[in-house]
Amino acid sequence: MSEQRTLAGYKSKINEGTDFENPNEGKPLLNEDDEYILRLTRFPHVITRPQEKKRKDGTVYTIQTEKAVCEFEDTTTKNIITAFFRVDSINFSEDESFDSGIVRFFRKIGHPLVDGQEPRWEDYFVVGMRFRARVIVDRERDITKKPTGKYYLDVPTCRKLMASDMTEQPEPSKSDGTLLNALLLAKGAKDHNEAMDKLNAAGASKELAMALFNANLDGLVKYPI
């Protein structure tokens, strides 16, 4: 049995298998032209992967990288969309093209990482978090180019939800008092990271954390709380 770690704590090792059933079998096909509302289904885990690098003199060498494996679900068709973000080394740059993929992702969905500060991933990857994006359709490598039924996140197309999206996808947490309870626990927080820290210190449930996280993405939280 392979040993798996979550991104929280970032400690143990993982041995990734390769022969898994496709979770999208029998579901409606997605395409690369449409936007989808995606939600994080579970907290990411970390895998180690080799990556080739090239020196200035043209010689090639291999390094070991660690990547967060994220699974997002299309809220309509229930298809699973995967993303791999390198987390062992993160680059910030004034030129977005040099930013790490994970830096670009959180900036685009309205919850940017703090430049120069080591992220506390539990405050960023909140199960249930939602955003809009297109997908990259995986295709067979032969001449047919037939879709395999697997999809990957198209990071450059990611964006935060709009008010119209919230109308289409109402959140029970905003009507049943969950968000209010989260705000009470985070009272006095000067920014979102401090608010999430307060929830964590209070032992708040995942539902409370998700309510605050999504409300922050939707621009519904005013700081200081």
C-alpha positions in Angstrom: 0.0 0.0 0.0 1.5 3.3 -1.0 2.1 6.0 1.6 0.5 9.3 0.9 0.8 12.7 2.4 -1.3 15.8 2.1 0.1 19.2 1.4 -0.6 20.1 5.1 2.5 19.5 7.1 4.4 18.5 4.0 6.4 15.7 5.6 6.0 12.1 4.4 6.7 10.4 1.1 4.4 9.0 -1.6 4.6 6.1 -4.1 2.3 6.9 -7.0 0.7 4.1 -8.9 -0.1 4.4 -12.6 -3.0 1.9 -13.3 -6.0 3.8 -12.1 -9.6 3.8 -13.4 -10.6 7.0 -15.2 -13.0 8.8 -12.8 -14.7 10.5 -15.8 -15.8 7.2 -17.4 -19.4 7.5 -18.6 -19.7 11.3 -17.9 -20.5 14.0 -20.5 -17.4 15.1 -22.4 -15.9 18.5 -21.8 -14.4 20.7 -24.4 -11.6 23.3 -24.5 -13.9 26.2 -25.7 -16.3 26.4 -22.7 -15.7 27.7 -19.2 -16.7 25.6 -16.3 -17.3 26.3 -12.6 -14.8 24.1 -10.8 -14.5 23.1 -7.1 -11.7 21.5 -5.1 -12.8 18.0 -4.1 -10.1 17.2 -1.6 -6.9 18.6 -0.1 -4.0 18.1 -2.5 -1.3 15.4 -2.0 2.3 15.6 -3.0 4.3 13.5 -5.5 8.0 13.5 -6.4 8.8 13.7 -10.1 12.1 14.0 -12.1 12.5 17.0 -14.3 15.1 17.6 -17.0 16.9 21.0 -16.9 19.4 22.4 -19.4 22.6 24.3 -18.6 23.8 27.2 -20.7 26.3 25.0 -22.4 23.5 22.8 -23.6 24.1 19.8 -21.3 21.1 18.3 -19.7 20.7 17.2 -16.0 17.8 15.9 -13.9 16.4 17.3 -10.7 13.8 15.9 -8.4 10.7 18.1 -8.0 7.7 17.9 -5.7 4.3 18.7 -7.0 0.9 19.2 -5.4 -1.7 17.1 -7.2 -5.1 18.9 -7.2 -8.4 17.4 -8.2 -11.2 19.8 -9.2 -14.7 18.8 -10.1 -16.9 20.4 -12.7 -20.0 21.3 -10.7 -22.4 20.4 -13.6 -21.0 17.2 -15.2 -19.0 16.0 -12.1 -16.0 15.4 -14.4 -12.6 15.5 -12.5 -10.0 18.0 -13.7 -6.4 17.6 -12.5 -3.7 20.1 -12.0 0.0 19.6 -11.0 1.7 22.5 -9.2 5.4 22.5 -8.2 5.6 23.4 -4.5 9.2 22.6 -3.5 10.4 25.8 -5.2 8.2 28.8 -5.8 9.1 31.8 -8.0 7.7 35.3 -7.8 8.4 37.8 -10.6 7.2 41.2 -11.9 6.9 39.4 -15.2 4.0 36.9 -14.9 5.6 34.5 -17.4 8.3 33.8 -14.9 6.0 33.2 -11.9 5.4 29.6 -10.7 2.2 28.1 -11.9 0.8 28.0 -8.4 1.5 31.7 -8.0 -0.3 32.5 -11.2 -3.2 30.2 -10.2 -4.0 31.9 -6.9 -3.5 35.4 -8.3 -6.0 34.7 -11.1 -8.7 33.3 -8.7 -8.4 36.4 -6.5 -6.4 34.9 -3.5 -2.7 35.8 -4.3 0.2 34.3 -2.4 2.2 36.8 -0.3 5.4 37.6 -2.2 8.4 36.3 -0.2 6.4 34.6 2.4 6.2 30.8 2.8 2.6 29.8 2.2 0.5 28.0 4.8 -1.2 25.8 2.2 -4.2 25.0 4.4 -5.2 28.7 4.1 -5.2 28.5 0.3 -6.4 25.0 -0.7 -9.8 25.0 1.0 -11.9 22.0 0.1 -15.0 23.3 -1.7 -13.3 26.4 -3.1 -14.7 27.4 -6.5 -13.6 29.3 -9.5 -14.1 29.5 -13.3 -11.7 28.0 -15.9 -11.4 26.2 -19.1 -9.8 22.7 -19.4 -7.2 21.1 -21.5 -8.5 17.9 -23.1 -6.1 14.9 -23.0 -6.0 13.1 -26.3 -4.6 9.8 -27.6 -1.1 10.0 -28.9 -1.9 8.2 -32.1 -3.2 9.7 -35.4 -6.8 9.7 -34.2 -6.2 12.3 -31.5 -9.3 10.9 -29.8 -10.1 12.3 -26.3 -9.2 10.0 -23.5 -11.7 11.4 -21.1 -9.0 13.0 -18.9 -8.8 16.7 -18.3 -6.2 19.1 -17.0 -6.6 22.6 -15.6 -5.9 25.4 -18.1 -4.3 27.8 -15.6 -4.2 31.0 -17.8 -8.0 30.9 -18.1 -8.7 30.6 -14.4 -10.7 33.5 -12.8 -12.8 34.2 -9.8 -16.6 33.7 -9.8 -18.8 36.7 -10.7 -22.0 37.7 -9.0 -24.0 36.0 -11.8 -22.2 32.7 -11.0 -23.3 33.1 -7.4 -26.9 33.4 -8.5 -26.5 30.2 -10.6 -24.8 28.4 -7.7 -26.3 29.6 -4.4 -24.3 28.8 -1.3 -26.3 27.4 1.6 -23.6 28.5 4.0 -24.5 32.2 3.4 -28.1 31.6 4.4 -27.7 29.1 7.3 -25.4 31.3 9.3 -22.1 29.4 8.6 -20.4 32.5 7.2 -21.6 34.6 10.1 -20.1 32.1 12.5 -16.8 32.1 10.6 -16.7 35.9 10.7 -17.3 35.9 14.4 -14.4 33.5 15.0 -12.2 35.7 12.7 -13.2 39.0 14.4 -10.3 41.5 14.4 -8.4 39.9 11.6 -6.6 42.4 9.4 -6.4 40.3 6.3 -7.5 36.9 4.9 -4.5 35.0 6.1 -4.9 36.2 9.7 -8.6 35.4 9.5 -7.8 31.8 8.5 -5.2 31.5 11.2 -7.9 32.6 13.8 -10.2 29.9 12.5 -7.5 27.3 12.7 -6.6 28.3 16.2 -10.2 28.1 17.2 -10.5 24.5 15.8 -13.1 25.7 13.3 -14.8 23.1 11.0 -14.0 22.7 7.3 -17.4 24.1 6.5 -16.6 27.4 8.4 -13.2 27.6 6.6 -14.8 27.0 3.2 -17.5 29.6 3.9 -14.9 32.3 4.8 -12.6 31.3 1.9 -15.4 31.5 -0.8 -16.8 34.8 0.7 -13.3 36.3 0.5 -12.9 35.3 -3.1 -16.3 36.8 -3.8 -15.3 40.1 -2.2 -17.9 39.8 0.6 -15.4 40.1 3.5 -14.3 43.6 4.6 -11.1 43.9 6.6 -10.4 44.4 9.4 -13.3 42.1 10.3 
